[in-house]
Amino acid sequence: MNPDVTIVDIASAPGGVDFDFCRQQNIRAKLCPGLPGIYAPQSSAEILFEAIVKSLS
């Protein structure tokens, strides 16, 4: 992994990143679960709706 990488985890808490491992390896990682809904609520809602409908089919 490139040492300049920053991981932005947008999954719901507790997220999907091993933050303890990232700290041990000096990898920057941030949990931002609300990011899509805060900055793109319409698009986020449409994508989520389509995923739910698809999973119910």
Sequence and secondary structure as in RCSB ss.txt:
>XXXX:A:sequence
MNPDVTIVDIASAPGGVDFDFCRQQNIRAKLCPGLPGIYAPQSSAEILFEAIVKSLS
>XXXX:A:secstr
  TT EEEE SSTT SS HHHHHHTT EEEE TTHHHHH HHHHHHHHHHHHHHHH 
